[in-house]
Amino acid sequence: MTRHAQTMEAIELGSGWLQVKVPLPMTLRWVNSYLIPYAGSYTLVDPGLHTEQAEREWEALLARHGIGYGAIRQIVLTHQHPDHYGLAGWFQQRCGAPVRMSRRAHRYARRLWRSDSGFAAELRALFGLHGMPEEELAAIERHLASFLPLVEPQPQVTYVEAGEELLIGGLLWQAIDTPGHADGHLCLYEPQGRRMLCGDQVLPQITPNISLVPGEPDDPLQAFLASLERLLQYPVAMAFPGHRDPFPDFATRILELQAHHRRRLDRLAQWLTTPATGYALCMRLFGERATDSAHNLRFAMAETLAHLQRLVYDGRAVLRRGDDGVLRYVGV
């Protein structure tokens, strides 16, 4: 992973809310955590990746703001990706608070983040089937193994499901099922203030990664697009994302994301005049961005496959196995 020198930053958002930018050793640079107060206690949303730097800076930040660990009464996770989930167990050990996330998200976390997980080998096999060279497959497998210490200790989880309500900041927030970026991803909506904690489902300026991965739903892009349609039903005055800064134009951003994926699907379909592997199409789609790290290559490849899978389901492409055993896509 690329190391960055940024430090944790806390921004006061009003009503005692804190947006905490937790540093990440990757190109995203930080993940947003939110501390939401009520009557001397706090809800902690998505505490970040477990690194030594994050430990030190969380301790210093809480001390500066006069927040003891005992004041954190619950930890809410929008989803299971390590940059959101990683510190949940570490915080739980210190404050004793319940960690709340969806059952599907926790199932994924337990499947990936254990020492005997077979996920890396399964992902390697999938990417190899789609033409990725052996050297890059090995690098991705090593990269995935490096995340294990960044999500330890694992938390004890209390499940919250779509349709349920959570008491956060003295108000009831509705849990909304929003798969696509991550199966089991939850957005949380507070109707009185028209606020949305949207995790990584809707991000300003950047697009959430949509990945086809083994053992998870086989049409994640369709799930993501359907989730966006569902979110358009909610009037939102301010959205609080997992990356970048809070933003007001939630519906506009959803429309932009929908248009982005339509354009990407059309572009890939136009390229399928001759048989092409998923890996070759990934390189054409993402170029140098896909090759500067194993982390970025993994996301680029999985996102390419998610779009190609949608083209297959739409009847715009077919998948054929060559004499070499590698799969190739052909336009219809």
Sequence and secondary structure as in RCSB ss.txt:
>XXXX:A:sequence
MTRHAQTMEAIELGSGWLQVKVPLPMTLRWVNSYLIPYAGSYTLVDPGLHTEQAEREWEALLARHGIGYGAIRQI
VLTHQHPDHYGLAGWFQQRCGAPVRMSRRAHRYARRLWRSDSGFAAELRALFGLHGMPEEELAAIERHLASFLPL
VEPQPQVTYVEAGEELLIGGLLWQAIDTPGHADGHLCLYEPQGRRMLCGDQVLPQITPNISLVPGEPDDPLQAFL
ASLERLLQYPVAMAFPGHRDPFPDFATRILELQAHHRRRLDRLAQWLTTPATGYALCMRLFGERATDSAHNLRFA
MAETLAHLQRLVYDGRAVLRRGDDGVLRYVGV
>XXXX:A:secstr
        EEEEEETTEEEEEEE SSTT EEEEEEEEETTEEEEE      HHHHHHHHHHHHHTT  GGGEEEE
E S   HHHHTTHHHHHHHH   EEE HHHHHHHHHHSSTT  HHHHHHHHHHHTT  HHHHHHHHHHHHTTGGG
G S   EEE  TT EEEETTEEEEEEE  SSSTT EEEEETTTTEEEEETTS SSS       TTS S HHHHHH
HHHHHHTTS  SEEEESSS  BS HHHHHHHHHHHHHHHHHHHHHHTTS B HHHHHHHHHGGGGTS HHHHHHH
HHHHHHHHHHHHHTTSEEEEE TTS EEEEE 
